[in-house]
Amino acid sequence: MELIVQLEHLGLQLVLTAQMIAVILTTAHILLGNRDVASTVGWTGLVWLAPLIGLLIYWTFGVNRIQRKAHRLRPQASAQSESARIASEDRAHHLLEQRYPDWVPLGHLGDALTQSVLESGNRVCALINGDQAYPQMLRAIDGAQHSLALATYIFDIDAAGRQFVAALERAQSRGVQVRVLIDAVGQRYSRPRAPRLLGRLGVPVAVFLESLLPIRSQYLNLRNHRKILVVDGRVGFTGGLNIRGGCLLANCPRRPVRDLHFQLEGPVVRGLMNAFEVDWHFTTGERLSGDTWFPRLVPVADSLARCLPDGPDEDFDVIRRMMLGALAQARERVCIISPYFLPDQVLLTALNVTALRGVEVRILLPGRNNLRFVEWAAQGQAEQILAGGCRVFLSPPPFDHTKLMLVDDLWSFFGSSNWDPRSLRLNFELNVEVYDRPLACQLQQLFDTKLQAATEMSARQMRARPVPIKLRDGAARLLSPYL
């Protein structure tokens, strides 16, 4: 009996020792890999105060970096293409100095944050909702002659999705090189799952960070949220649109979603293709190179534009810092549309400082969010945003998934990224910055039209909320880093 007790005691000591070693090693991992102090303190406290649960949660949800050496995976440039790149960069900055000299510092910020150049000679067209975007995208797919790259977060197999499936199958059957990349989490929104259907049809498809059992995935909390379509390396589409029937408002869907997408032509399309190539190679090991995927691109119009990939790898924090730079650049007005608006304290302070400088800051959010916790958390932040002089407006249904930032009727910033911690810290995103006054004015008109139907939020209204509602919103705000 005494021997059994001794063995049990020894076993307990071994378990406790192993647990302590795991806690120490995990703490070291947190300290070495986490840049955010609040997040570091939170994860460290959880691991030490509740070791078993804390270790499980951290290694499931807290590993938020992929060391994939993204810059090494990008197609290697020849000496000739490198000289062409430098010439393109010089030409773009010369045009920026000529047209908009006050904006040169923001152009230099983009240079410092990215490994892509500000490209001149682009055409950028706004496409409203799936009603305008999907026909253009399908027409481009049907016109593809050499290559077709498609990345999306959600690919529903509904009335809209089946049109894309059919178009992709037609392209594959006529000899076009087709590659489709769908996020592992995003695919779970759909039944049947698009990768399985496309695979059965012979369309080359891959799933980003796929795991047979999600709980086993080291990167369960990471997403590829990018929306990219590149046809023949020359025509690109990007923005906020997923592929799902709810975005076709003319069909009166059960859950309608308003959104904004963009068609790009010119040298900036190479940035879209570069981002797709890195993700595809990381997922499948296949390199996409040569003129089939990267043809020589010539100027087609006057827009200055640049792609900004962002994600939990070497491109970390690019979009957030670009937002901060644009707020510092603003002199007259800033207009923001976002479905999920949970800026961290640094962004929130920058917004308030911008407004206190006399810049008009207007933020348009959905009046009724499709994610209630996000809506509550946003309400928990509203008083602080309003107190700093920003104006917040709530748009009526249907839910608006548009992601757009405009500064001084000149600079436009759009893509897949939201103003929330998930987009800015955990997701792989891609945005595009454009210096183009006519485009910015067109988008400003779109913003103003949306604003006419919206209701302005007031600080007094927020203060008048019942205490239980304030407690609910405050608690939801505490979860904002994980929403």
C-alpha positions in Angstrom: 0.0 0.0 0.0 2.8 2.4 0.9 4.5 1.6 -2.4 1.3 2.5 -4.3 1.2 5.8 -2.4 4.8 6.5 -3.2 4.2 5.7 -6.9 1.2 8.0 -7.0 3.2 10.8 -5.3 6.0 10.3 -7.8 3.6 10.3 -10.7 2.0 13.6 -9.5 5.5 15.1 -9.1 6.3 14.2 -12.7 3.0 15.6 -14.0 3.6 18.9 -12.1 7.2 19.1 -13.3 6.1 18.5 -16.9 3.4 21.1 -16.5 5.8 23.6 -15.1 8.3 23.0 -18.0 5.4 23.4 -20.5 4.3 26.7 -18.8 7.9 28.0 -18.9 8.5 27.1 -22.5 5.1 28.5 -23.5 5.8 31.7 -21.6 9.1 32.0 -23.5 7.2 31.5 -26.8 4.8 34.2 -25.9 7.5 36.7 -24.9 9.6 36.1 -28.0 6.7 36.0 -30.5 4.1 38.6 -29.3 4.6 42.3 -30.1 1.5 43.6 -28.3 2.0 44.2 -24.5 -1.7 43.7 -23.6 -1.9 40.5 -25.5 1.4 39.3 -24.0 0.2 40.0 -20.5 -3.1 38.4 -21.1 -1.7 35.1 -22.5 1.0 34.9 -19.9 -1.5 35.4 -17.1 -3.8 32.8 -18.5 -1.0 30.2 -18.9 0.2 30.7 -15.3 -3.1 31.1 -13.5 -4.9 28.2 -15.3 -2.1 26.1 -16.7 -4.0 23.2 -18.2 -6.7 25.3 -19.9 -4.3 28.2 -20.6 -1.8 25.9 -22.4 -4.6 24.3 -24.5 -6.2 27.6 -25.5 -2.8 29.3 -26.3 -1.5 26.6 -28.5 -4.9 26.4 -30.2 -5.6 30.1 -30.7 -2.6 32.1 -29.7 0.0 31.1 -32.2 -0.5 34.0 -34.6 2.6 34.0 -36.8 3.6 31.9 -39.8 7.3 32.0 -40.5 7.0 31.3 -44.2 9.6 33.8 -45.4 7.1 35.5 -47.7 9.7 37.7 -49.3 11.8 34.7 -50.3 8.9 33.1 -51.9 8.1 36.0 -54.3 9.2 35.4 -57.9 12.8 36.3 -58.3 13.4 39.2 -60.6 16.0 39.2 -63.3 18.5 42.1 -63.6 16.5 43.4 -66.5 13.2 43.2 -64.6 14.8 44.7 -61.5 16.0 47.7 -63.5 12.5 48.0 -65.0 11.1 47.9 -61.5 13.4 50.7 -60.3 12.5 52.8 -63.4 8.8 52.2 -62.7 9.2 53.3 -59.1 11.2 56.4 -60.1 8.5 57.3 -62.7 5.7 56.9 -60.2 7.3 59.0 -57.6 8.2 61.7 -60.2 4.5 61.8 -61.2 3.5 61.9 -57.5 5.8 64.9 -57.0 4.4 66.6 -60.1 0.7 66.0 -59.4 0.4 65.8 -55.6 3.7 67.1 -54.0 2.1 67.2 -50.5 1.5 63.4 -50.7 5.1 62.4 -51.4 5.7 61.5 -47.7 2.8 59.0 -47.8 4.3 57.5 -50.9 7.6 57.0 -49.1 5.7 55.4 -46.2 4.3 52.8 -48.7 7.8 52.2 -50.0 9.1 51.5 -46.5 6.2 49.3 -45.5 6.1 47.1 -48.6 8.3 45.4 -51.1 6.2 46.6 -53.9 6.5 49.9 -55.8 4.0 52.6 -56.4 2.9 51.9 -60.0 1.8 54.5 -62.5 -0.4 54.0 -65.5 -3.3 52.0 -63.9 -7.1 52.0 -64.4 -9.2 51.4 -61.3 -13.0 50.9 -61.7 -15.4 50.6 -58.7 -18.0 47.8 -59.0 -21.0 48.1 -56.6 -22.3 44.9 -55.1 -22.2 41.5 -56.8 -24.7 42.9 -59.3 -21.9 44.8 -61.0 -18.9 42.8 -60.0 -19.9 39.2 -60.7 -20.8 39.8 -64.4 -17.5 41.6 -65.0 -15.6 38.8 -63.2 -17.4 36.0 -65.1 -16.8 37.9 -68.4 -13.1 38.1 -67.6 -12.9 34.4 -66.7 -14.7 33.4 -70.0 -12.2 35.6 -71.9 -9.1 34.1 -70.2 -6.6 32.7 -72.7 -3.6 31.7 -70.7 -4.0 31.8 -66.9 -6.5 32.3 -64.2 -5.8 32.8 -60.4 -8.7 33.0 -57.9 -8.4 33.4 -54.2 -11.4 33.8 -51.9 -12.4 33.5 -48.3 -16.0 32.2 -48.9 -17.1 30.3 -52.1 -20.7 29.4 -51.7 -22.2 26.7 -53.9 -25.4 28.6 -54.6 -26.8 30.4 -57.6 -23.9 32.8 -57.8 -21.2 30.2 -56.9 -22.4 27.7 -59.5 -21.9 30.4 -62.2 -18.3 30.7 -61.1 -17.8 26.9 -60.9 -19.1 26.6 -64.5 -16.9 29.4 -65.8 -13.8 27.9 -64.1 -14.6 24.5 -65.5 -15.0 26.0 -69.0 -11.7 27.8 -68.7 -9.9 24.6 -67.5 -11.4 22.6 -70.4 -10.2 25.0 -73.1 -6.6 24.8 -71.8 -6.3 27.8 -69.5 -4.0 27.3 -66.5 -6.5 27.6 -63.6 -5.6 27.8 -59.9 -8.2 28.3 -57.1 -7.3 28.9 -53.5 -9.9 28.9 -50.7 -9.4 29.4 -47.0 -9.8 26.4 -44.7 -12.2 28.2 -42.3 -14.0 30.1 -45.0 -14.9 26.9 -46.9 -16.8 25.7 -43.9 -19.5 28.3 -44.5 -20.6 26.4 -47.6 -22.5 23.1 -48.2 -21.3 21.4 -50.4 -17.8 22.6 -50.0 -16.4 24.3 -53.1 -13.0 22.6 -53.1 -14.5 19.2 -53.3 -16.8 20.2 -56.2 -14.1 21.9 -58.1 -11.7 19.0 -57.5 -14.2 16.5 -58.9 -14.5 18.7 -62.0 -10.8 18.7 -62.6 -10.2 22.3 -61.6 -6.8 22.7 -59.7 -7.9 23.9 -56.2 -6.1 24.1 -52.8 -7.2 24.9 -49.3 -5.2 27.4 -47.3 -4.0 26.0 -43.9 -6.2 22.9 -44.2 -6.4 20.3 -41.5 -8.5 17.2 -41.3 -9.2 17.9 -37.7 -9.2 21.7 -37.1 -8.3 21.3 -33.4 -5.0 19.7 -34.5 -4.1 22.7 -36.6 -1.3 24.9 -35.2 -2.8 27.9 -37.0 -6.5 27.4 -36.3 -6.9 31.1 -35.5 -5.4 32.3 -38.8 -7.4 33.1 -42.0 -6.6 33.9 -45.6 -9.2 36.7 -46.1 -7.9 37.9 -49.4 -10.2 38.2 -52.4 -8.1 38.1 -55.6 -9.0 37.3 -59.2 -6.2 37.7 -61.9 -6.9 36.8 -65.5 -4.0 36.3 -67.9 -1.8 38.3 -65.5 -3.4 41.5 -66.9 -6.8 42.1 -65.4 -7.4 41.9 -61.7 -10.3 42.1 -59.3 -10.1 42.7 -55.5 -12.1 44.2 -52.7 -14.6 42.9 -50.1 -16.7 40.6 -52.2 -16.9 36.9 -51.4 -18.6 34.6 -53.8 -22.1 34.1 -52.5 -25.7 34.7 -53.7 -26.4 37.2 -50.9 -24.3 39.8 -52.8 -26.7 39.8 -55.8 -29.3 42.3 -54.4 -31.3 42.3 -57.6 -32.3 38.7 -56.8 -33.8 39.8 -53.4 -31.8 37.2 -51.4 -32.8 36.1 -47.9 -29.7 37.7 -46.4 -28.7 40.5 -48.7 -25.2 42.0 -48.4 -24.0 45.3 -49.9 -20.4 45.4 -50.9 -17.8 47.1 -53.1 -15.3 45.5 -55.4 -12.8 46.9 -57.9 -11.4 46.0 -61.3 -7.8 46.8 -61.9 -5.7 47.0 -65.1 -2.1 48.1 -65.6 1.1 47.4 -63.7 -0.5 47.3 -60.3 -2.1 43.9 -61.3 1.4 42.3 -60.8 1.0 43.1 -57.1 -2.2 41.0 -57.0 -0.5 38.1 -58.8 2.5 38.3 -56.5 0.3 37.9 -53.5 -1.5 35.0 -55.0 1.7 33.3 -56.0 3.1 33.5 -52.5 0.0 32.0 -51.0 -0.3 29.3 -53.6 3.3 28.3 -53.3 3.0 28.2 -49.5 -0.1 26.0 -49.7 0.9 23.6 -52.6 4.7 24.0 -53.1 4.1 24.8 -56.8 5.7 27.9 -58.2 3.8 30.1 -60.7 6.2 32.0 -63.0 6.9 33.1 -66.5 4.8 35.1 -69.0 1.8 32.9 -68.5 1.3 34.3 -65.0 3.5 37.4 -65.1 3.4 39.0 -68.6 4.9 42.4 -69.2 2.4 45.1 -68.2 2.1 48.5 -69.9 0.4 51.7 -68.7 -3.3 51.9 -69.6 -4.5 55.0 -67.7 -3.4 57.6 -65.1 -3.9 56.1 -61.6 -1.0 55.7 -59.2 -1.6 52.5 -57.2 0.1 49.9 -55.1 -0.9 46.6 -53.5 -0.3 46.2 -49.8 -0.3 42.5 -48.7 -0.6 42.0 -44.9 -0.6 39.0 -42.6 1.0 37.2 -39.6 4.3 36.7 -41.4 7.0 39.1 -42.7 4.3 41.5 -44.0 2.9 42.0 -40.5 1.2 45.3 -39.5 1.5 46.9 -43.0 -2.1 47.9 -43.4 -2.5 49.3 -39.9 0.5 51.5 -40.2 -0.7 52.7 -43.6 -3.9 53.7 -42.0 -2.0 55.6 -39.4 0.1 57.3 -42.0 -3.0 58.4 -44.0 -4.6 59.8 -40.9 -1.5 61.9 -40.3 -1.6 63.0 -43.9 -5.2 64.1 -43.8 -5.9 67.9 -44.0 -9.6 68.2 -44.8 -11.6 65.0 -44.3 -11.4 61.3 -43.7 -14.3 59.0 -44.6 -14.3 55.3 -43.5 -16.8 52.5 -44.2 -16.2 49.3 -42.4 -18.5 46.4 -41.4 -16.4 45.5 -38.4 -15.0 48.6 -36.6 -12.9 47.8 -33.5 -9.8 49.9 -33.8 -7.1 49.3 -31.2 -6.1 52.1 -28.8 -3.4 53.4 -31.1 -5.7 53.7 -34.1 -8.5 55.1 -32.0 -6.2 57.8 -30.6 -5.0 58.6 -34.1 -8.6 59.0 -35.3 -9.4 61.3 -32.4 -6.2 63.4 -32.9 -7.0 63.7 -36.6 -10.5 65.1 -35.7 -9.1 67.4 -33.0 -6.7 68.9 -35.6 -9.8 70.1 -37.4 -10.1 67.3 -40.0 -13.6 66.1 -40.6 -13.7 62.4 -39.7 -16.8 60.5 -40.6 -17.2 56.8 -40.0 -20.1 54.7 -41.5 -21.0 51.4 -39.8 -23.9 48.9 -40.2 -26.8 49.8 -38.0 -27.4 46.1 -37.4 -24.3 43.9 -37.6 -24.4 40.3 -38.7 -22.1 39.6 -35.8 -23.8 40.7 -32.6 -20.7 40.5 -30.4 -18.9 42.9 -32.8 -21.9 45.3 -32.7 -21.8 45.3 -28.9 -18.1 45.8 -28.8 -18.3 48.7 -31.2 -20.9 50.3 -29.1 -18.6 49.9 -26.1 -16.0 52.0 -28.0 -18.4 54.5 -29.4 -18.3 57.1 -26.5 -14.5 57.3 -26.7 -14.6 57.8 -30.5 -17.3 60.4 -30.3 -15.6 62.2 -27.5 -12.6 62.8 -29.7 -14.7 64.6 -32.3 -15.2 61.9 -34.8 -18.7 61.5 -36.3 -20.2 58.0 -36.5 -23.2 57.1 -38.7 -25.2 53.9 -38.8 -26.5 52.6 -42.2 -29.9 50.9 -42.5 -30.3 47.3 -43.8 -29.2 45.5 -45.8 -25.9 44.8 -44.1 -23.1 46.7 -45.6 -19.8 44.8 -46.0 -18.0 47.6 -47.8 -14.4 48.3 -46.8 -13.2 51.8 -47.8 -11.1 54.7 -46.6 -10.9 58.1 -48.4 -8.7 61.0 -47.6 -9.0 64.5 -48.9 -10.8 63.6 -52.2 -7.6 62.1 -53.5 -6.3 59.0 -51.7 -8.4 55.8 -51.8 -7.7 52.7 -49.7 -9.7 49.5 -50.3 -9.5 45.7 -50.2 -10.3 42.9 -47.9 -9.2 44.4 -44.5 -11.6 45.5 -41.8 -10.8 47.9 -39.0 -10.6 45.2 -36.3 -7.8 43.2 -34.6 -8.6 40.0 -36.6 -8.0 41.7 -39.9 -5.0 43.8 -38.7 -3.3 41.0 -36.7 -4.5 37.6 -37.6 -5.7 37.5 -41.2 -3.8 37.5 -44.4 -5.3 40.5 -46.1 -4.7 42.6 -49.2 -5.5 46.3 -49.7 -4.8 48.7 -52.6 -3.9 52.4 -52.2 -4.7 54.7 -55.1 -3.8 58.3 -55.8 -6.5 59.4 -58.2 -8.7 62.4 -57.7 -11.5 61.4 -60.1 -11.7 57.9 -58.6 -11.7 59.4 -55.0 -14.4 61.9 -56.0 -16.5 59.1 -57.4 -16.1 57.0 -54.2 -16.8 60.1 -52.1 -20.2 60.5 -53.9 -20.9 56.8 -53.1 -20.1 57.5 -49.5 -22.3 60.6 -49.4 -25.2 58.7 -50.9 -24.9 56.0 -48.3 -24.7 58.7 -45.6 -28.0 60.3 -46.7 -29.8 57.1 -45.6 -27.8 56.7 -42.3 -28.5 57.9 -38.8 -25.9 59.7 -36.8 -24.9 58.3 -33.5 -24.6 60.8 -30.6 -22.6 60.7 -27.4 -25.7 61.5 -25.4 -27.4 58.5 -26.9 -24.6 56.3 -25.9 -24.5 57.7 -22.3 -28.2 57.1 -22.0 -28.0 53.3 -22.6 -29.3 51.3 -19.6 -26.6 50.0 -17.3 -27.1 46.3 -18.2 -26.5 47.2 -21.9 -23.4 49.2 -21.0 -22.1 46.2 -19.1 -22.8 43.9 -22.0 -21.1 46.2 -24.4 -18.1 46.7 -22.1 -17.7 42.9 -21.7 -17.9 42.4 -25.5 -15.3 45.1 -25.9 -12.9 43.1 -23.7 -13.2 40.3 -26.2 -12.5 42.6 -29.2 -8.9 41.3 -29.8 -10.4 37.9 -30.4 -13.5 38.8 -32.5 
